[in-house]
Amino acid sequence: MSDRTFTTYPFGLTSNEKTLNGLVCGDFQATDSIYRIALISGLSGKINSKKAHEEALNVFLKASEELSFIAADLSGTNASLAEFPYPANDGYFFDKTCPESRYLWRWITMEAPDIVLELNPGSPRSIKYYTGDSNDGSLLSALASGRGQTPGPIPGIRLTCPAETVGKEVEAVIDKMRSDSPRPSDARYELDRRSERSPLDTARILGTIYGYKLDEPVNYVQGVAISGRMRLSKLDAAYPDPADSIVKLVEFLTTEAGFAGNDKTGPNLAAMCWAEELLESTGGEIWKHLLLKAANTYSQFKNGTAPYPCHPDFGCEDMFFISAMCGRAYKITGDEQYLNTYSNFLLEASIQQNDGLFWHCRSTPYFWGRGNGFAALAFAEGLTYMPEQHSSRDQLIAMHAHHLDGLSKLQQPSGMWTQLLDFPGTYQEMSATCMIGYAMARGIRKGWLDQRFVSVLEKAWEGVNRRISNQGGLVDVCTGTGFQESREDYIYRAAEYGYDDRGGSMAIWFATEMERLQRSTSNR
């Protein structure tokens, strides 16, 4: 046991916005041979749970290396936890009454232990097993049944015993687990299967679900997935060429009437990022004209001000929108006006802080996860189209690397980044992680980022891949979010579960870029 490592894991927030910390054994996800246990105490609100939890932890620490664990004591956090009916099918993570219940549920289900041991100090002594055939509204009952937002069932044991006998009782439970020849939980099986998928496998799943609609007013949250389908078709000979069906989907934008009303904001314009791929695939000049029409919407401006239709406070979102569209316009025209438009915007935004992270905008000093995803994506897109001899390139690379260094320090043990990057315990957010991962993969493949980001990228891909179901469902994508007035507004933004255009778009870009990187690495 001496060489085992343990990590404090901020897995959620209390109702008074304090961080919930768990303990994770370093080998919990390391090998297939380890039996994984989650030890949870304090759900009953008993005042002696902390001491009992520590006694149980001592037993786990002495257990053989065939066992590994995560652990959390919730005593004293929220009295309503004892009565909360599981599973919670909504309220992620905007419910202020009992947020602990959602954070605890998400942590357990996404860590996917083989069994959950709930420690309940008290009398009389009892042991209750949960294997899916009960429905008493408890945490263990819901986990064992596989109901709600979970990758699969996780069995459980509730141990009730006097605090002074906890050590002996937990030892007996562990001994029985060993003698019963324990098997992995269905949730673990499912997440392990997802982890085994290659980036191309995952992109194929996403490519059957996302990128088939473009509602008006058009928006990048659907447009990026259309681009992703085009990219997938270049990587996978078995994937049907989507060009003809995409042309039918988007050709309304090539008319004056169709374009009108879809050119008012950055999200509208970035929704047309697929025009580059359609131009390359079909050779149709109409897509060149559409791309330039979108890029030309950005007005001429004097230094230090944001061009229309960007927000005057230089938001992170606009960094991506303007770089994506003006970068593509430069590629097909060679006109340096487009380069200068987006490079000046990135250099003059002045929202990057000393630690490398970006505020959401000049007047919104919060380190929003997806906001920083937009910033990372903006530099990756901008550098993709910028010639190596451009006068701003080295400065942009330095800013980008500084940003990613700051982000690397804040990556969670799962590989994910959080809703508020500087607030441990806010939820692990899918779209931000996809965007940051994409930026790292693109930069490593293209050569402007070095190898120090490889391990961070690999963890990010693992975290994202585990959060994509075989039906294209996603885990915790922050809903649409403008500039918020307070930190609390970001904390309580809803997290989407299941189908989500925004998350699906960024996930297919990330998956296809990871596939490109792996192929380029294997060919060296």
N, C-alpha and C positions, 0 to 999 in steps of 0.2 A: 504493500500500500504506500510505501514511502515515496515512490516516484509518481504517484497520481497527482494531478493538478485539479484545482477547484476554482470556479469562476462565479463571482456574484453577477446575477443576471437581472437587470431591471425589466420586469415583464409586464408592468402595468401601473396604473395610478389608482389611488383611493378617491373617495368622494370629496375629500378636501385637498386633492391634487398633490398628494405625497407619493413618492415613488414606491412601488411594490417590488421588493427584491427577492429573488430566489437564489438557490445555490445549484450549480450544475457541475457534475463530475466531468473532468476533461475528456474522458473516454466514452461519454454517454452515446455519442453518435459515431464512435470511431470504428468499431468492428461489428461484424454480424454475430459473433459468438457470445456477446454479452447480453444478459437478461436485464432489461431496463425497468426501473421502478420509479414512480413519482410518489413522494411522501408529502402529504398535504395535512396541515394541522390548523386549528383555529376556526373551522367553519361553524362550530357551535357557539362561539363567543365565550367559551370558558376562560376564566382569568388565568388558569394554570396551564394553558396550552403551550406557552413559551418554554417552560421548564421541561414539560413532557416531550416537546419537539426536540429539544437539545439532547435529551436522553436517547431518543430514537435515532438521531443523527449519529451519536457516538457508536451505536450498534452498526449502522450502515458503514461508517468509516472503518470499522474493523472487519467488515464482511469480505469474502473472497473477491478476487478480481473478475470472477465470473458474473458478478452483479455490478451494475452502475445505477446512478440515481440522479434525479432532480428533486429539489425540496423547497417548500415554502410554508411559512407559518403566517396565517392571516389573523391571528388573535389581536383584538383591539383595533381592527381596521374599520369594520362596518357591521353593526349588530344585525342588519337586515340580511346579511349573507346566510344566516341560519335558516331563514324562511324563504329565501329566493327560489322560485320554481325553475328548474332546469329542464330542457335547454332553453336559453334565450334565443329566440329566432329573429329578434331585431334589437335596436338600441345600440349597435356597435358604431362608434364609441361615444355617442352623444347623450346617452342616458346618464343623468347626474344623480339618480337615486341610489343605484348600486353598480357603479362602473366596475368594481372589483370582480363581479361575477363574469362579465364579458372578457376582461383581461385574463382571468384565471382559466376560463374555458378555452380561449384561443391559445394560451401558452401550452396547456396540457395537450390539446388536440394536435397542435403543430409540432410539438416535441415527440408525440406519439410513443409514450412508454408502453411496455407490455402489460403493466398492471398499475393501478393507482391504489395506494394504501392511505386511507383517511384515518388519522389518529384522533380519537375522541376521548380525552381523559374523563373518567367518571365511573359511576356504578349504576346497575350491576354489570359485571364483566360479560361481554358478548362479542362474537365475531360474526359478521354478516357478509356473505359473498354476493357479488353482483355479476351476472354473466349474460344479461340481456333479456331475462324473462320476467323482470319486475318493472314497475312504473310508478314509483312513489314520489316523483318530482324532485328527487335529490340529485346532486351532482353525479354520484356514482351510478345511479340508475340510468341517467341520461347518457353518460359516457358509455356504459355497457351496452345500451340499446342501439347505439349508432345514430340516434335521432339528432336533428339539428345540423349546425354547421360544423361538420367533422369529416375527416377522410375515411373514418370507419370506427367500428366498436372498439372500446378499450375496457376490459373487465376491471373490477375493483373489489376491495376488501375494506370494510369499516371495522376498526378495532376499538372497542370501548373497554377501558380498564382503569383502575386507580392509578394516579400519577406515579406512585412509588413503585409500581410493578411494570412500568412501561418497558424498561430495558429487557427484562426477561420475556415479556409477551412479544415484543418485536422480534427477538431472537427466535422464538418458537414459530412465528409466522414465516420468517425467512427460511428456517429449516424445512417447513412444510412446502414452501415454494420449490425448494431444491428437490425434495422427494417426489413431487408431483410431475417432474419432467416438464417444466413450463415451456410454452410455445409463444412465439411473437404475437402481438395483438394484430388484428385485422388492419387497424390504422397504421401500424408500423409497416406491415406488408405493402399497403397502398403507397405510402410515401417512399418506401425503398424502390418500388417499381417505377415511380416517377423519377427518382434520382438516377435510375439506370438509363433513362432515355437520353439519346444524343440531342444536341441542339436541333438537328434536322428533324428528328422524330417529333420534338415538341413544336417546331415550326409547322409541320404538317398538320398537327392537331389544330393549331391556331388558324391555319390557312383554310380549314374547312368551316370555320365559325365566323371569323371576322373579315371585314373588307368587302362585304356584299351589299352595303347600303351607303347612301350619301344624302342624308336628309337636309332640307333647307331651313334656315340658312346653313350652308355647308360649314363644316368645322373640322379642325385637324384631328379630333378624337376619332373620327371615322376615316378621314383621308389618309392618315399614316398607315392604317391597316391595308388600304388599297395598294399603297406603295409596297407594303410588306408582302402582299400576294405576288406582285411582280418580281420582287427580289427572290422569293421562294421558287418561282418557276425557273429562274436561272440556275438555281442550286440543285434542283430535283427534276430529273428528266421524266419521272413518273407523274409529276404534278401537272395537271392539264394547263395548257397555256391560257391564262385568264384574260389576255389582251382584248379579245373581241367582246367578251361579256362586260369588261370594265369600260370599254368605249361606249357601249349602250347605256351604262349606268351614269356616265359623267358627261356625255356629249352635249347635254343641255347647257352646260357652262360656256360652250363655244359660241353661243348666240348672244346678241346684245341684251335681249330680255332675260336670258338665263343668268348672265354674269351680273346684271344689275341687282343690287341687294345682297350679293354674296361677296362684296368687296369693301365692307365697312370696317372690318377689324382684322387684327393679325390672325386670330383663329380661322376666320374665313379664308384668308389668303393662303395660310399654311395647309389648308385642306386640299390644295391643288398641288402638293409636292410630288404626286405621282405623275404629273405631266412630263417630268424628265424621263421616267421609265417608259411612258407611252411613246414619247418621241423616239427613244432608242429602239423600242420594240417594233413600232409600226412605220417609222420614218415620216409620219404625217406632220406636215408643217403646221397644221392647225394646233398641235400641242405646244409647239414652240411659241406660237403667237399667244396662246393662253398663258403660258408660263411668264412671258415677258409682260403681258398685260397685268398679271398679278403683281409682279415685282415692281413695275412702274407705278403702282398705286402708292408706293412709298415716296413721299414728296421730297423735293430738294429742301435742305435745311442748313442752318448755320451751325458751326461747331458749338457743342455744349447744350444743344436742344435736341429733343426727340422728334423725328420726322412723323408726320401723319401716316398711318393711323396709330402709331405707338402712343402709349400713355406718357404724358409729360414727365412722370416720375421714374421713368426707366425701369419697368417691371421685368423680372426674370423671364416671363413668358415671351415678351416681345424680343428678347435677346435671341430666342430660338426661332421665332416666326420670321424675323427679318434676315437672320443668317441663312436659314433654310431656303428662302425664296430668292434672295439676292445672290446667294452663292450659286444656285442653279442657273440664274440668269447670266452670271459671269461665265460660267462654263460653256454656255452655248453661244455667247456673243464675243467674249474676250474684252468686253467694255469694262474698264477699271472703275467706272462710276459705281457699278454695283459692289465691287470689292470695298471701295471707300465707304459706301453707305453703311454696310454692316460692320466693318472693322471699326469705324469711328464710333458707332453705337456701343460696341462692346468695350472699347477703351474709355469712353466718356461716361458710362453709366454710373461709376463711382459708388457702387453698392457692395463691392467686395471688401470684407473686413480683414483685419490683420491676421486672423486665424485661417484665412483662405475662403471662408464661407461667405455666402451672399445673403443679404437681406432680400425680402420679397420685392421691395422697391425702396426708393429714397425715403419715403414717408412712412414706411411700414417695416420697422426694425426687428423682424422676426425671421428666424432661420427655418422657414418652411421646407419640408423634405422635397416635395415636388418642385418648389421654386428652385432649389439647388439642382434638381434633376434637369429643369429647363436650362439653367446656366451651363451645366456640363454638356448637355446636348448642343447648345448653341456654339460652344467652342469647337466641339467635334465636327459639327456640320460646317462651320466657317473655315476651319483649317483644312477640311477635305477639298475645298474648292480654291484655296488660296495658294498661289505660286510660291515656291520656296524662296524666291528672291524678293518677295514683297517686304517692304520696310517695316510693317507691323507684325510680321509673322513671329519673330522671336519673342517679342513682348507678349503676344497672345498665348504662345506656348507656355511661357513662364507663369502667366496668370492661371492658366488651365491646370498646370501641374501643381501649383500651390493650392488650388481649390481641391484637387483630388487627394493631395496629401492630407489636407484638413478633414476631408470626408473619410479617408481610410481610418483615421483615429476614432471615428464615431460609429464604425460598422459594428452591428450586433453579432453575438456568437452565431446566430442563425445565418449570417451573411447579409441580412437586410439592413436598410436604413429606416429611420423613424419619421413620424409625422412632423414633429419638431425636433430638429437634429440635436439641439443643445438641452433638451429636456428628457432625461432618461425615464423610460416607462411609457411615453406616448406610443401609440400603436405602430407596428412595423408595416410600412406602406409599400405597396407593390409597384406602383408606377414610378416612384422616385428611384427605387432600386433598379428597375429596368433601364431607366434613362441614364443613370450613373454607370451601370454596367455596360451599356451600349457605348458610352463615351470612352470608357477604358478599353473595351475590345477594339473599337475603331482606331484609337490612338496607338495601341500596341501593334496592331496589324500594319498601320501606315508608317510607324516609326517615330512619331513625335513624343511618344511615351515610352519609358524604359521598363525593364523587367520587374522593378519594384512593385508594380501594380498587378502582377500576374496572380499572386495568391489572393489578393483582395477580390479580383475579378472572379476567380474560380469559386470563392465563397459566395459571392453575389449570385452567380449562376445557379449554384446549388440551392440557395434560398428561394430563388424565383421558380426554378423547375419544380420544386416540391409544392409550390402554391398554384400550380396549373393542373387542373383535373383532365382526365382523358376526354371530357366533354367540353373543354375550353373554359370551365369555370375558374374564377380567380379568387384570391383571398385578400381582402382589405385594400381596395383602391380608394383613395380619398375622393370624395365627390367633388364636383366642380367648385372651385374656390377662387374668388376674387381677393382683392386686398382687404384684409380683415383689420378691425379696429383694436383688437386686444389679443394677447397670447391665448386667453381662454377660448376665443373664437376658433383658433386653430386646433386646440386640444379637443374640442367637441364637434369637429366636422365629422359627418357620417362616413363610415367605411363601407364600400360596396362589396358584396360577396356574390359570387356566381358570374353571370354574363355581365361584362362591362366593356363598352367600346373603347374608352380611354385606356384602360389597362391592357386590353387585348391588342390595341395598336402598338403600344410601347413594347409589349412582350414579343410580338412577332418581329419587330425591328431588332430587339436584343437577340432573339434566337437565331435569326439569319446572320447577324453580325458575328455571333459566337461560332457559327458553322464556318463562315468565311475565315475567321482567325485560325480555327483548328486546321483547316485545309492548308492555309498558307504556312503554318508552322510545320506540318507534316511534309511539306514539299521543300523545306529548306535543307 
